[in-house]
């Protein structure tokens, strides 16, 4: 085959992928009718925490299970919870949904580490019960306290001041996002400090300013569980998400294979996709597949970085790495400031869960300077990540852009954490 023929074939495949992505974007159902992992079965019991975002605004990517609210109980067949062996059920049942011990087991993470690291969570509006909810979560799972009084927790506005804080985000759903972020970062890194930076509104300009403030206040990792659809002009904030020496992480989205979300599309950002995680009778004790909602796509506005070698996308490909995000195999979250009732325990998913968790993993490894971008994840040895080679998040004739395959694929990136070696030099 001649060089010209090879280039023509690649162009045809790229064009097909781009057209498919556009068609998927136009036809993508609301999350209320989102597909379960690996299928087109509806998930009527799942809702987006945040509503549709107007132009110039970001939407949070938290997905809430509407069939799980309040109380403690034995986990169901989805594998979400367990009772401590040898203890009475009434006293020791844990909330439904995966907790810190489950995640440490699934991803072979140590329970210590992260000293000196500060994870910043960037969210919009104020979560008035953030610290109190975090205390319930950490107490429930036996994690050390992380409070304002002991210096572990700090909440500021986008200018870095403790007051005035933005208006409450309870009605908009952003408080649910905030609780998820705080608790997933805690689940990954028990000893890390946490900095919550609340943007005035979910305007991209405000959120970008909050990222800059996070770094100015000493964050070593910055997690962003929100995004907007990539379009002309979206690269304007790229500089705000580029801070060498600080690992900047962003959710890949919850709409499957489609037009990429930003800030995840920026080449300086670690784009985090999502998986479905279940217990299994194998050496690992767990198995994963690509979650159908995991955001993936081919950027039309951001050039392909030198460290990304996939062939069917001429621009930046999303995502780089992944972790559990499927609401049906979701995470236990305690949140009080919610649009429904008085809140309490629920199960939440979305790449809004996997992004802060990955930020916590990087903090646990203690080497954020290794992540001026995601290149480290492309050079790490195969054994340092769990390769996800099953499931899909759209229609692309089996192409890796929407299908989990051995090695790199867009829905799950290079895989999920398998200990800390992929996150250390």
ZIKA-V448383 format. One record per residue. N is the residue number from 0. RES is the residue in three letters. PSI is psi as a letter, one per 40 degrees, with the letter a starting at -180 (NA if undefined). Layout:
n,res,psi
N,RES,PSI
N,RES,PSI
This chain:
n,res,psi
0,UNK,h
1,UNK,i
2,UNK,d
3,UNK,d
4,UNK,d
5,UNK,d
6,UNK,d
7,UNK,d
8,UNK,d
9,UNK,d
10,UNK,d
11,UNK,d
12,UNK,d
13,UNK,d
14,UNK,d
15,UNK,d
16,UNK,d
17,UNK,d
18,UNK,d
19,UNK,d
20,UNK,d
21,UNK,d
22,UNK,d
23,UNK,d
24,UNK,d
25,UNK,d
26,UNK,e
27,UNK,h
28,UNK,i
29,UNK,i
30,UNK,d
31,UNK,d
32,UNK,f
33,UNK,i
34,UNK,i
35,UNK,i
36,UNK,h
37,UNK,e
38,UNK,a
39,UNK,e
40,UNK,h
41,UNK,i
42,UNK,g
43,UNK,e
44,UNK,e
45,UNK,h
46,UNK,i
47,UNK,h
48,UNK,d
49,UNK,i
50,UNK,a
51,UNK,h
52,UNK,h
53,UNK,i
54,UNK,h
55,UNK,e
56,UNK,i
57,UNK,i
58,UNK,h
59,UNK,i
60,UNK,e
61,UNK,h
62,UNK,h
63,UNK,h
64,UNK,h
65,UNK,e
66,UNK,e
67,UNK,h
68,UNK,h
69,UNK,i
70,UNK,i
71,UNK,i
72,UNK,i
73,UNK,h
74,UNK,i
75,UNK,a
76,UNK,e
77,UNK,e
78,UNK,e
79,UNK,e
80,UNK,i
81,UNK,i
82,UNK,h
83,UNK,h
84,UNK,h
85,UNK,e
86,UNK,i
87,UNK,i
88,UNK,d
89,UNK,d
90,UNK,d
91,UNK,e
92,UNK,i
93,UNK,i
94,UNK,i
95,UNK,i
96,UNK,i
97,UNK,i
98,UNK,a
99,UNK,d
100,UNK,d
101,UNK,d
102,UNK,d
103,UNK,d
104,UNK,d
105,UNK,d
106,UNK,e
107,UNK,f
108,UNK,i
109,UNK,i
110,UNK,e
111,UNK,i
112,UNK,i
113,UNK,e
114,UNK,h
115,UNK,e
116,UNK,i
117,UNK,h
118,UNK,h
119,UNK,h
120,UNK,h
121,UNK,h
122,UNK,i
123,UNK,i
124,UNK,i
125,UNK,h
126,UNK,g
127,UNK,e
128,UNK,f
129,UNK,d
130,UNK,d
131,UNK,d
132,UNK,d
133,UNK,d
134,UNK,d
135,UNK,d
136,UNK,d
137,UNK,d
138,UNK,d
139,UNK,d
140,UNK,e
141,UNK,f
142,UNK,i
143,UNK,i
144,UNK,i
145,UNK,g
146,UNK,i
147,UNK,d
148,UNK,d
149,UNK,e
150,UNK,e
151,UNK,d
152,UNK,i
153,UNK,h
154,UNK,h
155,UNK,i
156,UNK,a
157,UNK,e
158,UNK,e
159,UNK,e
160,UNK,i
161,UNK,e
162,UNK,i
163,UNK,i
164,UNK,i
165,UNK,i
166,UNK,i
167,UNK,i
168,UNK,e
169,UNK,d
170,UNK,d
171,UNK,e
172,UNK,e
173,UNK,d
174,UNK,d
175,UNK,d
176,UNK,d
177,UNK,d
178,UNK,d
179,UNK,d
180,UNK,d
181,UNK,d
182,UNK,d
183,UNK,d
184,UNK,d
185,UNK,d
186,UNK,d
187,UNK,d
188,UNK,g
189,UNK,d
190,UNK,e
191,UNK,i
192,UNK,i
193,UNK,h
194,UNK,h
195,UNK,h
196,UNK,h
197,UNK,h
198,UNK,i
199,UNK,d
200,UNK,i
201,UNK,f
202,UNK,h
203,UNK,d
204,UNK,d
205,UNK,d
206,UNK,d
207,UNK,d
208,UNK,d
209,UNK,d
210,UNK,d
211,UNK,d
212,UNK,d
213,UNK,d
214,UNK,d
215,UNK,d
216,UNK,e
217,UNK,e
218,UNK,i
219,UNK,d
220,UNK,i
221,UNK,h
222,UNK,h
223,UNK,h
224,UNK,f
225,UNK,i
226,UNK,i
227,UNK,i
228,UNK,h
229,UNK,h
230,UNK,i
231,UNK,h
232,UNK,e
233,UNK,e
234,UNK,e
235,UNK,d
236,UNK,e
237,UNK,d
238,UNK,d
239,UNK,e
240,UNK,e
241,UNK,h
242,UNK,g
243,UNK,h
244,UNK,e
245,UNK,h
246,UNK,h
247,UNK,h
248,UNK,i
249,UNK,i
250,UNK,i
251,UNK,e
252,UNK,i
253,UNK,e
254,UNK,e
255,UNK,a
256,UNK,h
257,UNK,a
258,UNK,h
259,UNK,i
260,UNK,i
261,UNK,i
262,UNK,e
263,UNK,d
264,UNK,e
265,UNK,h
266,UNK,e
267,UNK,e
268,UNK,i
269,UNK,h
270,UNK,h
271,UNK,h
272,UNK,a
273,UNK,i
274,UNK,i
275,UNK,h
276,UNK,h
277,UNK,i
278,UNK,i
279,UNK,i
280,UNK,g
281,UNK,a
282,UNK,d
283,UNK,d
284,UNK,e
285,UNK,i
286,UNK,i
287,UNK,i
288,UNK,i
289,UNK,h
290,UNK,h
291,UNK,d
292,UNK,e
293,UNK,h
294,UNK,h
295,UNK,i
296,UNK,i
297,UNK,h
298,UNK,h
299,UNK,e
300,UNK,e
301,UNK,h
302,UNK,i
303,UNK,h
304,UNK,i
305,UNK,d
306,UNK,e
307,UNK,h
308,UNK,e
309,UNK,i
310,UNK,e
311,UNK,e
312,UNK,h
313,UNK,e
314,UNK,a
315,UNK,h
316,UNK,h
317,UNK,h
318,UNK,a
319,UNK,d
320,UNK,i
321,UNK,i
322,UNK,i
323,UNK,h
324,UNK,e
325,UNK,h
326,UNK,d
327,UNK,e
328,UNK,f
329,UNK,a
330,UNK,i
331,UNK,h
332,UNK,h
333,UNK,h
334,UNK,h
335,UNK,d
336,UNK,g
337,UNK,i
338,UNK,d
339,UNK,h
340,UNK,a
341,UNK,e
342,UNK,a
343,UNK,a
344,UNK,h
345,UNK,a
346,UNK,h
347,UNK,i
348,UNK,a
349,UNK,i
350,UNK,e
351,UNK,d
352,UNK,d
353,UNK,d
354,UNK,d
355,UNK,d
356,UNK,d
357,UNK,d
358,UNK,d
359,UNK,d
360,UNK,d
361,UNK,d
362,UNK,d
363,UNK,d
364,UNK,d
365,UNK,f
366,UNK,f
367,UNK,d
368,UNK,e
369,UNK,e
370,UNK,g
371,UNK,e
372,UNK,a
373,UNK,e
374,UNK,d
375,UNK,d
376,UNK,e
377,UNK,e
378,UNK,e
379,UNK,i
380,UNK,i
381,UNK,d
382,UNK,e
383,UNK,e
384,UNK,i
385,UNK,h
386,UNK,h
387,UNK,h
388,UNK,f
389,UNK,i
390,UNK,i
391,UNK,i
392,UNK,f
393,UNK,a
394,UNK,h
395,UNK,f
396,UNK,f
397,UNK,e
398,UNK,i
399,UNK,e
400,UNK,d
401,UNK,e
402,UNK,h
403,UNK,h
404,UNK,i
405,UNK,h
406,UNK,a
407,UNK,h
408,UNK,i
409,UNK,d
410,UNK,d
411,UNK,e
412,UNK,b
413,UNK,e
414,UNK,a
415,UNK,i
416,UNK,h
417,UNK,g
418,UNK,a
419,UNK,e
420,UNK,d
421,UNK,e
422,UNK,e
423,UNK,i
424,UNK,NA
